[in-house]
């Protein structure tokens, strides 16, 4: 999310042609984050989860023979 904020800040600075002090930058960053959180909260939960559900669907059916413990143990070796 920081990359998006940086792009928004760069765009704002380019449009305003002003030099923003560090404190003002932090205030603006906090305001942008707050606004993004507010807008996300307005979305229906099912709408927010839909992209995740789509990714799971694309992964295909679960392998019933998959042994998670063996897989995790092999990762530690």
PyMOL CGO cylinders between C-alpha atoms (Angstrom):
from pymol import cmd
from pymol.cgo import CYLINDER

trace = [
    CYLINDER, 0.00, 0.00, 0.00, 2.93, 2.36, 0.54, 0.3, 1, 1, 1, 1, 1, 1,
    CYLINDER, 2.93, 2.36, 0.54, 3.68, 2.41, -3.20, 0.3, 1, 1, 1, 1, 1, 1,
    CYLINDER, 3.68, 2.41, -3.20, 0.15, 3.64, -3.89, 0.3, 1, 1, 1, 1, 1, 1,
    CYLINDER, 0.15, 3.64, -3.89, 0.52, 6.35, -1.28, 0.3, 1, 1, 1, 1, 1, 1,
    CYLINDER, 0.52, 6.35, -1.28, 3.84, 7.42, -2.76, 0.3, 1, 1, 1, 1, 1, 1,
    CYLINDER, 3.84, 7.42, -2.76, 2.25, 7.68, -6.21, 0.3, 1, 1, 1, 1, 1, 1,
    CYLINDER, 2.25, 7.68, -6.21, -0.66, 9.69, -4.83, 0.3, 1, 1, 1, 1, 1, 1,
    CYLINDER, -0.66, 9.69, -4.83, 1.73, 11.96, -2.96, 0.3, 1, 1, 1, 1, 1, 1,
    CYLINDER, 1.73, 11.96, -2.96, 3.91, 12.47, -6.04, 0.3, 1, 1, 1, 1, 1, 1,
    CYLINDER, 3.91, 12.47, -6.04, 0.86, 13.31, -8.10, 0.3, 1, 1, 1, 1, 1, 1,
    CYLINDER, 0.86, 13.31, -8.10, -0.36, 15.75, -5.46, 0.3, 1, 1, 1, 1, 1, 1,
    CYLINDER, -0.36, 15.75, -5.46, 3.04, 17.45, -5.22, 0.3, 1, 1, 1, 1, 1, 1,
    CYLINDER, 3.04, 17.45, -5.22, 3.34, 17.68, -9.01, 0.3, 1, 1, 1, 1, 1, 1,
    CYLINDER, 3.34, 17.68, -9.01, -0.11, 19.25, -9.29, 0.3, 1, 1, 1, 1, 1, 1,
    CYLINDER, -0.11, 19.25, -9.29, 0.31, 21.64, -6.38, 0.3, 1, 1, 1, 1, 1, 1,
    CYLINDER, 0.31, 21.64, -6.38, 3.93, 22.62, -7.12, 0.3, 1, 1, 1, 1, 1, 1,
    CYLINDER, 3.93, 22.62, -7.12, 4.49, 22.99, -3.39, 0.3, 1, 1, 1, 1, 1, 1,
    CYLINDER, 4.49, 22.99, -3.39, 7.21, 21.62, -1.16, 0.3, 1, 1, 1, 1, 1, 1,
    CYLINDER, 7.21, 21.62, -1.16, 5.60, 19.64, 1.63, 0.3, 1, 1, 1, 1, 1, 1,
    CYLINDER, 5.60, 19.64, 1.63, 7.37, 19.43, 4.99, 0.3, 1, 1, 1, 1, 1, 1,
    CYLINDER, 7.37, 19.43, 4.99, 7.83, 16.03, 6.65, 0.3, 1, 1, 1, 1, 1, 1,
    CYLINDER, 7.83, 16.03, 6.65, 5.07, 16.67, 9.22, 0.3, 1, 1, 1, 1, 1, 1,
    CYLINDER, 5.07, 16.67, 9.22, 2.63, 17.64, 6.49, 0.3, 1, 1, 1, 1, 1, 1,
    CYLINDER, 2.63, 17.64, 6.49, 3.65, 14.58, 4.50, 0.3, 1, 1, 1, 1, 1, 1,
    CYLINDER, 3.65, 14.58, 4.50, 2.94, 12.31, 7.48, 0.3, 1, 1, 1, 1, 1, 1,
    CYLINDER, 2.94, 12.31, 7.48, -0.41, 14.02, 8.03, 0.3, 1, 1, 1, 1, 1, 1,
    CYLINDER, -0.41, 14.02, 8.03, -1.35, 13.62, 4.38, 0.3, 1, 1, 1, 1, 1, 1,
    CYLINDER, -1.35, 13.62, 4.38, -0.22, 9.99, 4.39, 0.3, 1, 1, 1, 1, 1, 1,
    CYLINDER, -0.22, 9.99, 4.39, -2.33, 9.28, 7.49, 0.3, 1, 1, 1, 1, 1, 1,
    CYLINDER, -2.33, 9.28, 7.49, -5.32, 10.98, 5.87, 0.3, 1, 1, 1, 1, 1, 1,
    CYLINDER, -5.32, 10.98, 5.87, -4.92, 8.95, 2.67, 0.3, 1, 1, 1, 1, 1, 1,
    CYLINDER, -4.92, 8.95, 2.67, -4.66, 5.69, 4.62, 0.3, 1, 1, 1, 1, 1, 1,
    CYLINDER, -4.66, 5.69, 4.62, -7.69, 6.64, 6.69, 0.3, 1, 1, 1, 1, 1, 1,
    CYLINDER, -7.69, 6.64, 6.69, -9.71, 7.37, 3.56, 0.3, 1, 1, 1, 1, 1, 1,
    CYLINDER, -9.71, 7.37, 3.56, -8.67, 4.08, 1.94, 0.3, 1, 1, 1, 1, 1, 1,
    CYLINDER, -8.67, 4.08, 1.94, -9.66, 2.15, 5.06, 0.3, 1, 1, 1, 1, 1, 1,
    CYLINDER, -9.66, 2.15, 5.06, -12.99, 3.97, 5.20, 0.3, 1, 1, 1, 1, 1, 1,
    CYLINDER, -12.99, 3.97, 5.20, -13.73, 3.19, 1.56, 0.3, 1, 1, 1, 1, 1, 1,
    CYLINDER, -13.73, 3.19, 1.56, -12.78, -0.47, 1.98, 0.3, 1, 1, 1, 1, 1, 1,
    CYLINDER, -12.78, -0.47, 1.98, -15.03, -0.75, 5.03, 0.3, 1, 1, 1, 1, 1, 1,
    CYLINDER, -15.03, -0.75, 5.03, -17.97, 0.45, 2.93, 0.3, 1, 1, 1, 1, 1, 1,
    CYLINDER, -17.97, 0.45, 2.93, -17.59, -2.51, 0.57, 0.3, 1, 1, 1, 1, 1, 1,
    CYLINDER, -17.59, -2.51, 0.57, -19.65, -5.58, 1.26, 0.3, 1, 1, 1, 1, 1, 1,
    CYLINDER, -19.65, -5.58, 1.26, -17.62, -8.37, 2.85, 0.3, 1, 1, 1, 1, 1, 1,
    CYLINDER, -17.62, -8.37, 2.85, -18.51, -10.80, 0.06, 0.3, 1, 1, 1, 1, 1, 1,
    CYLINDER, -18.51, -10.80, 0.06, -17.26, -8.29, -2.52, 0.3, 1, 1, 1, 1, 1, 1,
    CYLINDER, -17.26, -8.29, -2.52, -13.95, -7.97, -0.68, 0.3, 1, 1, 1, 1, 1, 1,
    CYLINDER, -13.95, -7.97, -0.68, -13.56, -11.75, -0.43, 0.3, 1, 1, 1, 1, 1, 1,
    CYLINDER, -13.56, -11.75, -0.43, -14.51, -12.48, -4.06, 0.3, 1, 1, 1, 1, 1, 1,
    CYLINDER, -14.51, -12.48, -4.06, -10.93, -12.07, -5.46, 0.3, 1, 1, 1, 1, 1, 1,
    CYLINDER, -10.93, -12.07, -5.46, -9.61, -14.52, -2.85, 0.3, 1, 1, 1, 1, 1, 1,
    CYLINDER, -9.61, -14.52, -2.85, -12.39, -17.00, -3.62, 0.3, 1, 1, 1, 1, 1, 1,
    CYLINDER, -12.39, -17.00, -3.62, -11.60, -16.70, -7.34, 0.3, 1, 1, 1, 1, 1, 1,
    CYLINDER, -11.60, -16.70, -7.34, -7.93, -17.51, -6.67, 0.3, 1, 1, 1, 1, 1, 1,
    CYLINDER, -7.93, -17.51, -6.67, -8.90, -20.57, -4.63, 0.3, 1, 1, 1, 1, 1, 1,
    CYLINDER, -8.90, -20.57, -4.63, -11.20, -21.73, -7.43, 0.3, 1, 1, 1, 1, 1, 1,
    CYLINDER, -11.20, -21.73, -7.43, -8.37, -21.39, -9.97, 0.3, 1, 1, 1, 1, 1, 1,
    CYLINDER, -8.37, -21.39, -9.97, -6.15, -23.59, -7.79, 0.3, 1, 1, 1, 1, 1, 1,
    CYLINDER, -6.15, -23.59, -7.79, -8.44, -26.53, -8.47, 0.3, 1, 1, 1, 1, 1, 1,
    CYLINDER, -8.44, -26.53, -8.47, -9.65, -29.37, -6.30, 0.3, 1, 1, 1, 1, 1, 1,
    CYLINDER, -9.65, -29.37, -6.30, -7.82, -30.23, -3.10, 0.3, 1, 1, 1, 1, 1, 1,
    CYLINDER, -7.82, -30.23, -3.10, -5.58, -33.33, -3.20, 0.3, 1, 1, 1, 1, 1, 1,
    CYLINDER, -5.58, -33.33, -3.20, -7.09, -35.75, -0.64, 0.3, 1, 1, 1, 1, 1, 1,
    CYLINDER, -7.09, -35.75, -0.64, -3.73, -37.59, -0.32, 0.3, 1, 1, 1, 1, 1, 1,
    CYLINDER, -3.73, -37.59, -0.32, -1.71, -34.46, 0.54, 0.3, 1, 1, 1, 1, 1, 1,
    CYLINDER, -1.71, -34.46, 0.54, 0.06, -34.76, 3.90, 0.3, 1, 1, 1, 1, 1, 1,
    CYLINDER, 0.06, -34.76, 3.90, 0.61, -31.26, 5.26, 0.3, 1, 1, 1, 1, 1, 1,
    CYLINDER, 0.61, -31.26, 5.26, 2.75, -32.46, 8.19, 0.3, 1, 1, 1, 1, 1, 1,
    CYLINDER, 2.75, -32.46, 8.19, 5.20, -34.26, 5.90, 0.3, 1, 1, 1, 1, 1, 1,
    CYLINDER, 5.20, -34.26, 5.90, 5.30, -31.24, 3.61, 0.3, 1, 1, 1, 1, 1, 1,
    CYLINDER, 5.30, -31.24, 3.61, 6.04, -28.86, 6.51, 0.3, 1, 1, 1, 1, 1, 1,
    CYLINDER, 6.04, -28.86, 6.51, 8.62, -31.24, 8.02, 0.3, 1, 1, 1, 1, 1, 1,
    CYLINDER, 8.62, -31.24, 8.02, 10.46, -31.41, 4.68, 0.3, 1, 1, 1, 1, 1, 1,
    CYLINDER, 10.46, -31.41, 4.68, 10.62, -27.62, 4.62, 0.3, 1, 1, 1, 1, 1, 1,
    CYLINDER, 10.62, -27.62, 4.62, 12.57, -27.59, 7.89, 0.3, 1, 1, 1, 1, 1, 1,
    CYLINDER, 12.57, -27.59, 7.89, 15.19, -30.08, 6.69, 0.3, 1, 1, 1, 1, 1, 1,
]
cmd.load_cgo(trace, "trace")
